[in-house]
Amino acid sequence: MLVAYIDEDPVGCGALKEYDTTIIEIKRMYVHPNHRGKGLSKAILMALTTWAKELGYLKCILETGEQMTEAIALYKRNGFEIIPNYGQYAEIEDSICFEKQLWKALGSVKQTVSLSSK
């Protein structure tokens, strides 16, 4: 879990939960209403995706409600793409699920490593 502070006051949070060995789910993104519009949501989202990448995951997924228009815009602006609803959200009509590839060039990196070792 990540908690964002201003001075000593917690003002936002987000968490990571392993979905499988290569995919991690972003959970509980939240910024207190008094602190919205200051870039905290983006900072939390970027910190979580960086952390997921450092942990070696290939992809982040997340879910939000269709009424959460600001969250949807945040995810789209930051490279997340809408995907079919997954897992527990598969049958929930007002859920919107997203994913972001963390290692887009992974195949070419592996290929370069094997070519350079010859």
C-alpha positions as CSV (number, residue, x, y, z in Angstrom):
1,M,0.0,0.0,0.0
2,L,1.1,3.5,-0.8
3,V,-0.1,6.5,1.2
4,A,0.4,10.1,0.0
5,Y,1.0,12.8,2.7
6,I,0.9,16.6,2.7
7,D,2.8,17.7,5.8
8,E,1.9,14.9,8.2
9,D,-1.7,14.4,6.9
10,P,-2.6,11.4,4.7
11,V,-4.4,12.7,1.6
12,G,-4.4,9.8,-0.8
13,C,-3.6,6.2,-1.3
14,G,-3.4,3.2,-3.7
15,A,-2.4,-0.4,-3.4
16,L,-1.1,-3.3,-5.4
17,K,-2.5,-6.9,-5.4
18,E,-1.0,-9.8,-7.3
19,Y,-3.5,-11.1,-9.9
20,D,-1.2,-13.7,-11.2
21,T,2.6,-14.2,-11.5
22,T,2.9,-11.6,-14.4
23,I,0.0,-9.3,-13.7
24,I,-0.6,-7.0,-10.7
25,E,-3.9,-5.2,-10.0
26,I,-4.1,-1.6,-8.8
27,K,-6.6,-1.3,-6.0
28,R,-8.1,1.5,-3.8
29,M,-6.9,4.6,-5.7
30,Y,-8.2,7.5,-3.7
31,V,-7.4,11.2,-3.1
32,H,-9.3,13.2,-0.5
33,P,-11.7,15.7,-2.2
34,N,-9.9,18.7,-0.6
35,H,-6.7,17.7,-2.4
36,R,-8.0,16.8,-5.9
37,G,-6.8,18.7,-8.9
38,K,-3.2,19.0,-7.6
39,G,-1.7,16.1,-9.5
40,L,-1.8,13.7,-6.5
41,S,-3.8,11.0,-8.4
42,K,-1.2,11.0,-11.2
43,A,1.7,10.8,-8.7
44,I,0.1,7.9,-6.9
45,L,-0.7,6.1,-10.1
46,M,2.8,6.6,-11.5
47,A,4.4,5.5,-8.2
48,L,2.3,2.3,-8.2
49,T,3.1,1.4,-11.8
50,T,6.8,2.1,-11.2
51,W,6.7,-0.1,-8.1
52,A,4.9,-2.9,-10.1
53,K,7.6,-2.7,-12.8
54,E,10.4,-2.8,-10.2
55,L,8.7,-6.0,-8.7
56,G,9.0,-7.5,-12.2
57,Y,5.3,-7.6,-13.3
58,L,4.6,-7.3,-17.0
59,K,1.2,-5.7,-16.8
60,C,-1.0,-3.6,-14.4
61,I,-4.8,-4.0,-14.4
62,L,-7.5,-2.1,-12.6
63,E,-11.2,-1.6,-12.4
64,T,-13.3,1.5,-11.9
65,G,-17.0,2.4,-12.2
66,E,-18.4,4.0,-15.3
67,Q,-19.6,7.0,-13.2
68,M,-16.0,7.7,-12.2
69,T,-15.3,10.0,-15.2
70,E,-12.2,11.7,-13.7
71,A,-10.6,8.4,-12.9
72,I,-11.3,7.1,-16.4
73,A,-9.7,10.2,-17.9
74,L,-6.7,9.8,-15.5
75,Y,-6.1,6.2,-16.6
76,K,-6.5,6.9,-20.3
77,R,-4.0,9.9,-20.0
78,N,-1.5,7.7,-18.4
79,G,-1.4,4.9,-20.9
80,F,-4.1,2.5,-19.6
81,E,-6.4,0.9,-22.2
82,I,-9.9,-0.4,-21.7
83,I,-10.1,-4.2,-21.7
84,P,-12.9,-6.7,-21.3
85,N,-14.0,-6.9,-17.7
86,Y,-12.0,-9.6,-15.8
87,G,-12.4,-11.8,-12.8
88,Q,-15.0,-10.6,-10.3
89,Y,-15.9,-7.7,-12.6
90,A,-16.7,-9.9,-15.6
91,E,-20.5,-9.6,-15.2
92,I,-20.7,-6.1,-13.7
93,E,-22.1,-3.8,-16.4
94,D,-21.1,-0.5,-14.8
95,S,-17.5,-1.6,-14.3
96,I,-14.8,-0.5,-16.7
97,C,-11.5,-2.4,-16.7
98,F,-8.1,-1.2,-17.9
99,E,-4.6,-2.5,-18.4
100,K,-1.2,-1.1,-19.0
101,Q,1.8,-3.0,-20.4
102,L,4.8,-2.3,-18.2
103,W,7.4,-4.0,-20.5
104,K,6.3,-3.3,-24.0
105,A,9.6,-4.2,-25.6
106,L,10.3,-7.3,-23.4
107,G,10.5,-9.7,-26.4
108,S,13.1,-7.5,-28.2
109,V,15.1,-7.0,-25.0
110,K,15.4,-10.8,-24.6
111,Q,16.3,-11.2,-28.3
112,T,19.0,-8.5,-28.0
113,V,20.5,-10.2,-24.9
114,S,20.7,-13.5,-26.6
115,L,22.2,-12.0,-29.8
116,S,24.9,-10.1,-27.8
117,S,25.9,-13.2,-25.8
118,K,27.0,-15.0,-29.0
